[in-house]
């Protein structure tokens, strides 16, 4: 009958209002009926026997209500106790209306709680019994009708009450079915939401696992890259130093000036190898990100690169800056450093532009130069060893589900663009 999910004024729900009505309404209706019957006893011609019987029946109705008030809280919906209460109350209401028609004020409550107390197959029977009582009380002479006119009025009123009770009973049944379906739908939505939360939790755990694996793969890749750089730079530099020192030793007595030239070449190779060693160590652990965020680290990197090479370089940030996961920041910083190094070694550019763009769920790094350019299709495929290069940048971005694209033509400069997911720190 009530919808427990609808709030009303004062914080009381409709369901709570109905609960108060079912608890205190019968007392109120019975009290009003007793007062009206007492005041009208002379008008309806009640005898002393009728008054005595009405008093006993009204007392029995009050006692029945007291018993039900104590029992209903522990009774299950539509339990035997509730059915017995409804039947006894209906019989008492009929008997009271036999004594005085104004007791119909008490009997009318049978319309309100039939669907609450009776099983579904007995609800219409309960409503029809209440309709009989109400029609008899309103037919003009009380119960039983004393004339043909009263019987005709009783019949017409009974049809009216029966039709209305059945109509409202059907409406109540439809509302109950609608409420049941809504409850089932809400339950299904809750179960679906629970499954979705479980799936999200599993995805979060999988995402964390993937990040750990990506970090471990990054460490292994850095070790391989560092080994390759040692082979390509430091090992070759040391070989050259040894060769120059041997040459200086062999020519020291015969030509001191030539020996000095070999020693100078060895010192130059040593300084170059030391610079390569420092670069490799810094690439392994991005010190620039220890004290700055990615935009700050890129600003310093671009500035130092421009001062070292003498090439004009600018750095721009677009979008709202957000804290990035360490792996994402390190990947983009390394790609920027390698792109700038390639521009210095191969492009012969006069101007370089670096742009970092925060784009909602992804972040983009663009490095453009106006150098000599090249044909990207003519590059050999990346083998995972040797120099870092464009293939190495692509491999690094792919480890965090990103991509690196290169646009270049001979004489038209080069544009390197890295796009990776924006994963927040923590």
ZAMI-63107 format. One record per residue (C-alpha): x, y, z. Coordinates in Angstrom, 2 decimals, decimal comma. Each point is the difference from the previous one (the first is absolute). Layout:
<rolums>
<rolum X="X" Y="Y" Z="Z"/>
...
</rolums>
This chain:
<rolums>
<rolum X="0,00" Y="0,00" Z="0,00"/>
<rolum X="2,86" Y="2,41" Z="0,77"/>
<rolum X="3,27" Y="0,85" Z="-1,72"/>
<rolum X="2,76" Y="-0,10" Z="2,55"/>
<rolum X="2,42" Y="1,89" Z="-2,25"/>
<rolum X="-1,97" Y="3,30" Z="-0,16"/>
<rolum X="0,90" Y="2,61" Z="2,59"/>
<rolum X="-2,61" Y="2,37" Z="1,43"/>
<rolum X="0,17" Y="3,11" Z="2,14"/>
<rolum X="1,77" Y="-0,30" Z="3,31"/>
<rolum X="2,14" Y="-2,94" Z="-1,12"/>
<rolum X="-2,86" Y="-2,55" Z="0,29"/>
<rolum X="-0,39" Y="-2,40" Z="-2,90"/>
<rolum X="-3,30" Y="-1,12" Z="-1,50"/>
<rolum X="0,66" Y="-3,49" Z="1,35"/>
<rolum X="0,38" Y="1,40" Z="3,52"/>
<rolum X="-3,26" Y="1,94" Z="-0,37"/>
<rolum X="-1,85" Y="-3,17" Z="-0,98"/>
<rolum X="1,58" Y="-1,83" Z="2,92"/>
<rolum X="-1,34" Y="2,66" Z="2,38"/>
<rolum X="-3,43" Y="-0,22" Z="-1,62"/>
<rolum X="-0,18" Y="-3,82" Z="0,34"/>
<rolum X="1,09" Y="0,26" Z="3,65"/>
<rolum X="-2,18" Y="2,87" Z="1,26"/>
<rolum X="-2,74" Y="0,39" Z="-2,64"/>
<rolum X="-2,29" Y="-2,80" Z="1,29"/>
<rolum X="0,00" Y="1,51" Z="3,52"/>
<rolum X="-0,96" Y="3,39" Z="-1,46"/>
<rolum X="-2,76" Y="-1,38" Z="-2,21"/>
<rolum X="-1,40" Y="-2,13" Z="2,83"/>
<rolum X="-0,02" Y="2,97" Z="2,38"/>
<rolum X="-1,80" Y="2,22" Z="-2,53"/>
<rolum X="-2,53" Y="-2,76" Z="-0,72"/>
<rolum X="-0,77" Y="-0,51" Z="3,72"/>
<rolum X="-0,56" Y="3,74" Z="0,53"/>
<rolum X="-2,23" Y="0,30" Z="-3,08"/>
<rolum X="-1,97" Y="-3,12" Z="0,92"/>
<rolum X="-0,57" Y="1,29" Z="3,55"/>
<rolum X="-1,18" Y="3,39" Z="-1,23"/>
<rolum X="-2,31" Y="-1,55" Z="-2,59"/>
<rolum X="-1,40" Y="-2,85" Z="2,13"/>
<rolum X="-3,32" Y="1,79" Z="0,37"/>
<rolum X="-0,23" Y="0,86" Z="-3,68"/>
<rolum X="0,45" Y="-3,57" Z="-1,20"/>
<rolum X="-2,21" Y="-1,45" Z="2,74"/>
<rolum X="2,58" Y="-2,07" Z="1,85"/>
<rolum X="-1,50" Y="-2,03" Z="2,86"/>
<rolum X="1,73" Y="-0,70" Z="3,29"/>
<rolum X="0,93" Y="-3,43" Z="-1,33"/>
<rolum X="1,55" Y="1,61" Z="-3,11"/>
<rolum X="1,97" Y="2,42" Z="2,16"/>
<rolum X="1,20" Y="-2,82" Z="2,23"/>
<rolum X="0,98" Y="-2,14" Z="-3,00"/>
<rolum X="1,72" Y="2,96" Z="-1,70"/>
<rolum X="2,00" Y="0,67" Z="3,15"/>
<rolum X="1,16" Y="-3,62" Z="0,23"/>
<rolum X="0,87" Y="-0,14" Z="-3,71"/>
<rolum X="1,86" Y="3,34" Z="0,11"/>
<rolum X="1,98" Y="-1,22" Z="3,04"/>
<rolum X="0,82" Y="-3,22" Z="-1,89"/>
<rolum X="1,14" Y="2,08" Z="-3,00"/>
<rolum X="2,26" Y="2,07" Z="2,27"/>
<rolum X="1,45" Y="-3,15" Z="1,60"/>
<rolum X="0,57" Y="-1,51" Z="-3,45"/>
<rolum X="1,84" Y="3,13" Z="-1,06"/>
<rolum X="2,19" Y="-0,07" Z="3,11"/>
<rolum X="0,90" Y="-3,63" Z="-0,70"/>
<rolum X="0,86" Y="0,74" Z="-3,62"/>
<rolum X="2,07" Y="3,02" Z="0,99"/>
<rolum X="2,26" Y="-2,29" Z="2,04"/>
<rolum X="0,02" Y="-2,82" Z="-2,54"/>
<rolum X="0,44" Y="1,78" Z="-3,33"/>
<rolum X="3,63" Y="1,04" Z="0,54"/>
<rolum X="1,14" Y="-3,64" Z="0,15"/>
<rolum X="-2,45" Y="-1,37" Z="-2,57"/>
<rolum X="1,11" Y="-0,75" Z="-3,55"/>
<rolum X="-1,85" Y="1,70" Z="-2,89"/>
<rolum X="-3,35" Y="-1,70" Z="-0,67"/>
<rolum X="0,56" Y="-2,42" Z="2,88"/>
<rolum X="-2,80" Y="-2,02" Z="1,63"/>
<rolum X="-0,17" Y="2,47" Z="2,91"/>
<rolum X="-0,66" Y="2,90" Z="-2,39"/>
<rolum X="-2,67" Y="-1,96" Z="-1,85"/>
<rolum X="-1,75" Y="-0,88" Z="3,26"/>
<rolum X="0,13" Y="3,63" Z="1,09"/>
<rolum X="-1,58" Y="1,17" Z="-3,26"/>
<rolum X="-2,80" Y="-2,61" Z="0,16"/>
<rolum X="-0,85" Y="0,73" Z="3,65"/>
<rolum X="0,06" Y="3,76" Z="-0,55"/>
<rolum X="-2,27" Y="-0,35" Z="-3,05"/>
<rolum X="-2,49" Y="-2,13" Z="1,99"/>
<rolum X="0,04" Y="2,49" Z="2,88"/>
<rolum X="-0,50" Y="2,89" Z="-2,43"/>
<rolum X="-2,99" Y="-1,75" Z="-1,59"/>
<rolum X="-1,54" Y="-0,73" Z="3,40"/>
<rolum X="0,55" Y="3,58" Z="1,19"/>
<rolum X="-1,64" Y="1,38" Z="-3,15"/>
<rolum X="-2,95" Y="-2,32" Z="0,74"/>
<rolum X="-0,36" Y="1,87" Z="3,30"/>
<rolum X="0,62" Y="3,50" Z="-1,40"/>
<rolum X="0,82" Y="1,02" Z="-3,61"/>
<rolum X="2,50" Y="2,62" Z="1,21"/>
<rolum X="2,41" Y="-2,81" Z="0,93"/>
<rolum X="0,70" Y="-0,16" Z="-3,75"/>
<rolum X="2,65" Y="2,64" Z="0,80"/>
<rolum X="1,90" Y="-2,84" Z="1,70"/>
<rolum X="-0,87" Y="-2,67" Z="-2,59"/>
<rolum X="1,33" Y="2,06" Z="-2,92"/>
<rolum X="3,59" Y="-0,69" Z="1,03"/>
<rolum X="-0,38" Y="-3,42" Z="-1,65"/>
<rolum X="0,48" Y="1,73" Z="-3,35"/>
<rolum X="3,48" Y="1,26" Z="0,94"/>
<rolum X="1,92" Y="-3,02" Z="1,25"/>
<rolum X="-1,57" Y="-2,97" Z="-1,80"/>
<rolum X="2,96" Y="-0,21" Z="-2,39"/>
<rolum X="2,43" Y="0,32" Z="2,92"/>
<rolum X="-1,51" Y="-2,69" Z="2,25"/>
<rolum X="-1,58" Y="-2,53" Z="-2,40"/>
<rolum X="1,58" Y="-2,28" Z="-2,61"/>
<rolum X="-0,54" Y="1,12" Z="-3,58"/>
<rolum X="-2,76" Y="-2,51" Z="-0,74"/>
<rolum X="-2,06" Y="1,16" Z="3,03"/>
<rolum X="0,34" Y="3,77" Z="-0,45"/>
<rolum X="-3,11" Y="0,36" Z="-2,18"/>
<rolum X="-2,05" Y="-2,11" Z="2,43"/>
<rolum X="1,05" Y="2,26" Z="2,87"/>
<rolum X="-0,88" Y="3,10" Z="-1,99"/>
<rolum X="-3,42" Y="-1,42" Z="-0,91"/>
<rolum X="-0,75" Y="-0,79" Z="3,67"/>
<rolum X="0,81" Y="3,57" Z="0,91"/>
<rolum X="-2,20" Y="1,17" Z="-2,90"/>
<rolum X="-2,93" Y="-2,00" Z="1,45"/>
<rolum X="0,42" Y="1,69" Z="3,38"/>
<rolum X="0,28" Y="3,48" Z="-1,50"/>
<rolum X="-2,99" Y="-0,47" Z="-2,31"/>
<rolum X="-2,17" Y="-1,29" Z="2,86"/>
<rolum X="1,00" Y="2,91" Z="2,24"/>
<rolum X="-0,76" Y="2,56" Z="-2,71"/>
<rolum X="-3,27" Y="-1,53" Z="-1,27"/>
<rolum X="-2,08" Y="2,11" Z="2,40"/>
<rolum X="-1,28" Y="-2,40" Z="2,64"/>
<rolum X="3,11" Y="-1,76" Z="1,20"/>
<rolum X="0,41" Y="-3,75" Z="0,02"/>
<rolum X="-2,02" Y="-1,83" Z="-1,13"/>
<rolum X="-2,02" Y="2,12" Z="-2,51"/>
<rolum X="-3,63" Y="0,16" Z="1,14"/>
<rolum X="-1,78" Y="0,84" Z="-3,26"/>
<rolum X="0,19" Y="-0,61" Z="-3,69"/>
<rolum X="1,26" Y="3,52" Z="-0,51"/>
<rolum X="2,76" Y="-0,60" Z="2,52"/>
<rolum X="0,89" Y="-3,26" Z="-1,74"/>
<rolum X="0,16" Y="1,80" Z="-3,36"/>
<rolum X="2,19" Y="2,70" Z="1,52"/>
<rolum X="2,17" Y="-2,70" Z="1,58"/>
<rolum X="0,39" Y="-1,75" Z="-3,36"/>
<rolum X="0,92" Y="3,19" Z="-1,84"/>
<rolum X="2,46" Y="1,06" Z="2,70"/>
<rolum X="1,54" Y="-3,45" Z="0,09"/>
<rolum X="0,57" Y="0,06" Z="-3,78"/>
<rolum X="1,55" Y="3,46" Z="0,35"/>
<rolum X="2,26" Y="-0,99" Z="2,89"/>
<rolum X="0,94" Y="-3,32" Z="-1,59"/>
<rolum X="0,89" Y="1,68" Z="-3,30"/>
<rolum X="2,08" Y="2,66" Z="1,71"/>
<rolum X="1,75" Y="-2,50" Z="2,28"/>
<rolum X="0,82" Y="-2,33" Z="-2,89"/>
<rolum X="1,18" Y="2,94" Z="-2,10"/>
<rolum X="2,30" Y="1,27" Z="2,72"/>
<rolum X="1,05" Y="-3,55" Z="0,76"/>
<rolum X="1,11" Y="-0,46" Z="-3,60"/>
<rolum X="1,82" Y="3,33" Z="0,09"/>
<rolum X="1,75" Y="-1,06" Z="3,20"/>
<rolum X="0,96" Y="-3,32" Z="-1,57"/>
<rolum X="1,46" Y="1,80" Z="-3,00"/>
<rolum X="1,95" Y="2,34" Z="2,25"/>
<rolum X="1,27" Y="-2,97" Z="1,99"/>
<rolum X="1,10" Y="-1,75" Z="-3,21"/>
<rolum X="1,66" Y="3,20" Z="-1,18"/>
<rolum X="1,79" Y="0,35" Z="3,34"/>
<rolum X="1,10" Y="-3,65" Z="-0,22"/>
<rolum X="1,43" Y="0,53" Z="-3,46"/>
<rolum X="1,74" Y="3,16" Z="1,11"/>
<rolum X="1,48" Y="-1,88" Z="2,94"/>
<rolum X="1,21" Y="-2,76" Z="-2,30"/>
<rolum X="1,46" Y="2,59" Z="-2,39"/>
<rolum X="1,78" Y="1,79" Z="2,82"/>
<rolum X="1,34" Y="-3,32" Z="1,26"/>
<rolum X="1,28" Y="-0,88" Z="-3,46"/>
<rolum X="1,60" Y="3,44" Z="-0,33"/>
<rolum X="1,69" Y="-0,45" Z="3,37"/>
<rolum X="1,33" Y="-3,40" Z="-1,05"/>
<rolum X="1,18" Y="1,44" Z="-3,29"/>
<rolum X="1,66" Y="2,89" Z="1,83"/>
<rolum X="1,72" Y="-2,48" Z="2,32"/>
<rolum X="1,30" Y="-1,97" Z="-2,97"/>
<rolum X="1,16" Y="3,24" Z="-1,63"/>
<rolum X="1,83" Y="1,05" Z="3,16"/>
<rolum X="1,68" Y="-3,40" Z="0,11"/>
<rolum X="1,01" Y="0,34" Z="-3,65"/>
<rolum X="1,36" Y="3,49" Z="0,66"/>
<rolum X="1,97" Y="-1,29" Z="2,98"/>
<rolum X="1,41" Y="-2,81" Z="-2,14"/>
<rolum X="0,87" Y="2,48" Z="-2,74"/>
<rolum X="1,72" Y="2,27" Z="2,53"/>
<rolum X="2,02" Y="-2,95" Z="1,30"/>
<rolum X="0,87" Y="-0,99" Z="-3,58"/>
<rolum X="0,97" Y="3,58" Z="-0,79"/>
<rolum X="2,28" Y="0,11" Z="3,05"/>
<rolum X="1,53" Y="-3,32" Z="-1,04"/>
<rolum X="0,58" Y="1,30" Z="-3,51"/>
<rolum X="1,69" Y="3,10" Z="1,37"/>
<rolum X="2,29" Y="-2,16" Z="2,12"/>
<rolum X="0,81" Y="-2,17" Z="-3,00"/>
<rolum X="0,60" Y="3,09" Z="-2,12"/>
<rolum X="2,34" Y="1,37" Z="2,66"/>
<rolum X="1,90" Y="-3,29" Z="0,16"/>
<rolum X="0,16" Y="-0,15" Z="-3,79"/>
<rolum X="1,30" Y="3,57" Z="-0,01"/>
<rolum X="2,79" Y="-0,92" Z="2,40"/>
<rolum X="0,99" Y="-2,97" Z="-2,16"/>
<rolum X="-0,14" Y="2,14" Z="-3,13"/>
<rolum X="2,16" Y="2,68" Z="1,60"/>
<rolum X="2,57" Y="-2,64" Z="0,92"/>
<rolum X="0,10" Y="-1,25" Z="-3,58"/>
<rolum X="0,22" Y="3,55" Z="-1,34"/>
<rolum X="2,77" Y="0,92" Z="2,42"/>
<rolum X="1,94" Y="-3,13" Z="-0,99"/>
<rolum X="-0,37" Y="0,95" Z="-3,66"/>
<rolum X="1,13" Y="3,57" Z="0,65"/>
<rolum X="3,03" Y="-1,23" Z="1,93"/>
<rolum X="0,86" Y="-2,22" Z="-2,95"/>
<rolum X="-0,57" Y="2,74" Z="-2,58"/>
<rolum X="1,63" Y="2,92" Z="1,86"/>
<rolum X="2,02" Y="-0,82" Z="3,10"/>
<rolum X="1,53" Y="-3,23" Z="-1,30"/>
<rolum X="0,93" Y="1,60" Z="-3,30"/>
<rolum X="1,35" Y="3,04" Z="1,82"/>
<rolum X="2,17" Y="-2,11" Z="2,27"/>
<rolum X="1,27" Y="-1,93" Z="-3,01"/>
<rolum X="0,97" Y="3,25" Z="-1,66"/>
<rolum X="1,72" Y="1,27" Z="3,16"/>
<rolum X="2,07" Y="-3,19" Z="0,24"/>
<rolum X="0,98" Y="0,29" Z="-3,63"/>
<rolum X="1,09" Y="3,64" Z="0,40"/>
<rolum X="1,98" Y="-0,75" Z="3,14"/>
<rolum X="1,77" Y="-2,87" Z="-1,72"/>
<rolum X="0,81" Y="2,26" Z="-2,94"/>
<rolum X="1,33" Y="2,68" Z="2,36"/>
<rolum X="2,21" Y="-2,54" Z="1,77"/>
<rolum X="1,47" Y="-1,28" Z="-3,25"/>
<rolum X="0,80" Y="3,51" Z="-1,32"/>
<rolum X="1,08" Y="1,66" Z="3,23"/>
<rolum X="3,75" Y="-0,32" Z="-0,70"/>
<rolum X="-0,05" Y="0,50" Z="-3,76"/>
<rolum X="-2,48" Y="2,92" Z="-0,26"/>
<rolum X="-1,08" Y="1,66" Z="3,27"/>
<rolum X="-2,41" Y="2,39" Z="-1,79"/>
<rolum X="-1,86" Y="-2,91" Z="-1,64"/>
<rolum X="-0,16" Y="-1,76" Z="3,37"/>
<rolum X="-1,53" Y="3,16" Z="1,52"/>
<rolum X="-2,60" Y="0,02" Z="-2,83"/>
<rolum X="-0,95" Y="-3,60" Z="0,83"/>
<rolum X="-0,30" Y="0,89" Z="3,70"/>
<rolum X="-2,27" Y="2,95" Z="-0,82"/>
<rolum X="-2,20" Y="-2,26" Z="-2,08"/>
<rolum X="-0,18" Y="-2,51" Z="2,87"/>
<rolum X="-1,03" Y="2,78" Z="2,42"/>
<rolum X="-2,69" Y="1,15" Z="-2,42"/>
<rolum X="-1,34" Y="-3,50" Z="-0,32"/>
<rolum X="-0,01" Y="-0,34" Z="3,80"/>
<rolum X="-1,98" Y="3,22" Z="0,43"/>
<rolum X="-2,46" Y="-1,10" Z="-2,67"/>
<rolum X="-0,43" Y="-3,42" Z="1,62"/>
<rolum X="-0,56" Y="1,62" Z="3,40"/>
<rolum X="-2,75" Y="2,15" Z="-1,50"/>
<rolum X="-1,63" Y="-3,05" Z="-1,55"/>
<rolum X="0,16" Y="-1,83" Z="3,34"/>
<rolum X="-1,71" Y="2,87" Z="1,81"/>
<rolum X="-2,68" Y="0,20" Z="-2,70"/>
<rolum X="-0,71" Y="-3,71" Z="0,33"/>
<rolum X="-0,29" Y="0,21" Z="3,79"/>
<rolum X="-2,35" Y="2,97" Z="-0,23"/>
<rolum X="-2,15" Y="-1,81" Z="-2,54"/>
<rolum X="-0,28" Y="-2,97" Z="2,33"/>
<rolum X="-1,23" Y="2,10" Z="2,96"/>
<rolum X="-1,74" Y="3,24" Z="-1,11"/>
<rolum X="1,44" Y="2,37" Z="2,60"/>
<rolum X="-1,94" Y="2,85" Z="-1,60"/>
<rolum X="-3,27" Y="-1,48" Z="1,32"/>
<rolum X="1,18" Y="-0,34" Z="3,59"/>
<rolum X="-0,57" Y="3,70" Z="0,82"/>
<rolum X="-2,30" Y="1,16" Z="-2,83"/>
<rolum X="-3,16" Y="-1,14" Z="-1,70"/>
<rolum X="0,12" Y="-0,90" Z="-3,68"/>
<rolum X="-0,57" Y="3,57" Z="-1,34"/>
<rolum X="2,74" Y="1,33" Z="2,27"/>
<rolum X="2,42" Y="-2,77" Z="-0,96"/>
<rolum X="-0,68" Y="0,54" Z="-3,71"/>
<rolum X="0,49" Y="3,76" Z="0,37"/>
<rolum X="3,48" Y="-0,54" Z="1,45"/>
<rolum X="0,83" Y="-2,71" Z="-2,53"/>
<rolum X="-0,94" Y="2,17" Z="-2,99"/>
<rolum X="1,84" Y="3,02" Z="1,44"/>
<rolum X="3,22" Y="-1,93" Z="0,63"/>
<rolum X="-0,19" Y="-1,63" Z="-3,42"/>
<rolum X="-0,38" Y="3,40" Z="-1,69"/>
<rolum X="2,96" Y="1,44" Z="1,95"/>
<rolum X="2,16" Y="-3,02" Z="-0,86"/>
<rolum X="-0,82" Y="-0,13" Z="-3,71"/>
<rolum X="-0,62" Y="3,67" Z="-0,77"/>
<rolum X="-3,32" Y="-0,87" Z="-1,65"/>
<rolum X="-3,08" Y="2,06" Z="0,84"/>
<rolum X="-2,46" Y="-2,18" Z="1,92"/>
<rolum X="-3,37" Y="0,72" Z="1,62"/>
<rolum X="-2,18" Y="-1,97" Z="2,38"/>
<rolum X="-3,78" Y="0,35" Z="0,32"/>
<rolum X="-2,59" Y="-1,64" Z="2,29"/>
<rolum X="-3,69" Y="-0,20" Z="-0,94"/>
<rolum X="-2,89" Y="-1,24" Z="2,14"/>
<rolum X="-0,26" Y="-0,32" Z="3,78"/>
<rolum X="3,17" Y="-1,43" Z="1,52"/>
<rolum X="-0,67" Y="-3,17" Z="2,02"/>
<rolum X="2,29" Y="-2,19" Z="2,13"/>
<rolum X="1,20" Y="-2,99" Z="-2,06"/>
<rolum X="1,02" Y="-3,50" Z="0,88"/>
<rolum X="3,80" Y="-0,28" Z="0,21"/>
<rolum X="0,16" Y="-2,45" Z="-2,91"/>
<rolum X="-1,98" Y="2,34" Z="-2,27"/>
<rolum X="2,13" Y="3,01" Z="0,91"/>
<rolum X="3,26" Y="-1,90" Z="-0,46"/>
<rolum X="-1,10" Y="-1,37" Z="-3,37"/>
<rolum X="-0,90" Y="3,42" Z="-1,41"/>
<rolum X="3,16" Y="1,61" Z="1,39"/>
<rolum X="2,19" Y="-2,68" Z="-1,58"/>
<rolum X="-1,79" Y="0,33" Z="-3,34"/>
<rolum X="0,49" Y="3,78" Z="0,11"/>
<rolum X="3,71" Y="-0,36" Z="0,80"/>
<rolum X="0,58" Y="-2,51" Z="-2,79"/>
<rolum X="-1,97" Y="2,12" Z="-2,49"/>
<rolum X="2,11" Y="3,04" Z="0,86"/>
<rolum X="3,20" Y="-2,05" Z="-0,20"/>
<rolum X="-1,01" Y="-1,27" Z="-3,45"/>
<rolum X="-0,75" Y="3,56" Z="-1,10"/>
<rolum X="3,45" Y="1,12" Z="1,17"/>
<rolum X="1,83" Y="-2,92" Z="-1,63"/>
<rolum X="-1,82" Y="-0,35" Z="-3,29"/>
<rolum X="-2,47" Y="2,81" Z="-0,77"/>
<rolum X="2,21" Y="3,09" Z="-0,32"/>
<rolum X="-3,02" Y="1,99" Z="1,18"/>
<rolum X="-0,09" Y="3,72" Z="0,80"/>
<rolum X="-3,13" Y="-0,20" Z="2,16"/>
<rolum X="-1,70" Y="-2,68" Z="2,10"/>
<rolum X="-3,40" Y="0,10" Z="1,72"/>
<rolum X="-1,13" Y="-2,31" Z="2,81"/>
<rolum X="-3,69" Y="-0,14" Z="1,02"/>
<rolum X="-1,52" Y="-1,96" Z="2,91"/>
<rolum X="-3,82" Y="-0,29" Z="-0,23"/>
<rolum X="-2,30" Y="-1,26" Z="2,76"/>
<rolum X="-3,07" Y="-1,31" Z="-1,86"/>
<rolum X="-2,39" Y="-1,53" Z="2,53"/>
<rolum X="0,75" Y="-3,69" Z="0,08"/>
<rolum X="3,28" Y="0,18" Z="-1,91"/>
<rolum X="3,12" Y="2,16" Z="-0,22"/>
<rolum X="1,90" Y="0,89" Z="-3,17"/>
<rolum X="3,63" Y="1,06" Z="-0,53"/>
<rolum X="0,95" Y="1,62" Z="-3,33"/>
<rolum X="3,59" Y="0,83" Z="-1,02"/>
<rolum X="0,34" Y="1,86" Z="-3,33"/>
<rolum X="3,08" Y="1,33" Z="-1,78"/>
<rolum X="0,67" Y="1,82" Z="-3,27"/>
<rolum X="3,03" Y="-2,14" Z="-0,90"/>
<rolum X="0,91" Y="-2,00" Z="-3,06"/>
<rolum X="-2,52" Y="-2,77" Z="0,66"/>
<rolum X="0,19" Y="-3,59" Z="-1,23"/>
<rolum X="-2,07" Y="-2,85" Z="-1,37"/>
<rolum X="-1,50" Y="-1,95" Z="2,98"/>
<rolum X="-0,69" Y="-3,02" Z="-2,21"/>
<rolum X="3,69" Y="-0,33" Z="-0,80"/>
<rolum X="1,00" Y="-0,59" Z="3,64"/>
<rolum X="0,98" Y="-3,57" Z="0,97"/>
<rolum X="-2,46" Y="-1,79" Z="2,36"/>
<rolum X="0,67" Y="0,26" Z="3,73"/>
<rolum X="1,72" Y="-3,14" Z="1,29"/>
<rolum X="-0,11" Y="0,71" Z="3,74"/>
<rolum X="3,78" Y="0,41" Z="0,25"/>
<rolum X="2,50" Y="2,61" Z="-0,99"/>
<rolum X="-0,92" Y="3,70" Z="0,05"/>
<rolum X="-3,31" Y="1,27" Z="1,36"/>
<rolum X="-1,31" Y="1,76" Z="-3,11"/>
<rolum X="-3,55" Y="0,36" Z="-1,26"/>
<rolum X="-0,73" Y="-3,73" Z="0,34"/>
<rolum X="1,06" Y="0,12" Z="3,64"/>
<rolum X="-2,29" Y="2,97" Z="0,64"/>
<rolum X="-2,91" Y="-1,92" Z="-1,48"/>
<rolum X="0,82" Y="-3,03" Z="2,14"/>
<rolum X="0,14" Y="2,12" Z="3,15"/>
<rolum X="-3,38" Y="1,63" Z="-0,74"/>
<rolum X="-1,63" Y="-3,34" Z="-0,81"/>
<rolum X="0,92" Y="-1,34" Z="3,45"/>
<rolum X="-2,51" Y="2,44" Z="1,52"/>
<rolum X="-2,60" Y="-0,44" Z="-2,79"/>
<rolum X="1,20" Y="3,05" Z="-1,92"/>
<rolum X="1,13" Y="0,74" Z="-3,55"/>
<rolum X="2,75" Y="1,99" Z="-1,71"/>
<rolum X="-0,47" Y="1,32" Z="-3,52"/>
<rolum X="2,63" Y="1,72" Z="-2,17"/>
<rolum X="-0,77" Y="2,40" Z="-2,86"/>
<rolum X="2,93" Y="1,08" Z="-2,13"/>
<rolum X="1,08" Y="0,65" Z="-3,56"/>
<rolum X="3,41" Y="0,88" Z="-1,34"/>
<rolum X="0,46" Y="3,77" Z="0,27"/>
<rolum X="-3,28" Y="0,56" Z="1,91"/>
<rolum X="0,98" Y="-0,67" Z="3,59"/>
<rolum X="-1,16" Y="-2,67" Z="2,42"/>
<rolum X="-2,91" Y="-0,34" Z="2,46"/>
<rolum X="0,01" Y="-2,66" Z="2,72"/>
<rolum X="-3,32" Y="-0,48" Z="1,85"/>
<rolum X="-0,45" Y="-2,26" Z="3,04"/>
<rolum X="-3,50" Y="-0,72" Z="1,35"/>
<rolum X="-0,39" Y="-1,94" Z="3,26"/>
<rolum X="-2,88" Y="-0,54" Z="2,47"/>
<rolum X="-0,20" Y="2,57" Z="2,77"/>
<rolum X="0,47" Y="-2,11" Z="3,13"/>
<rolum X="-0,04" Y="2,02" Z="3,22"/>
<rolum X="2,55" Y="-0,40" Z="2,73"/>
<rolum X="-1,14" Y="-2,35" Z="2,77"/>
</rolums>
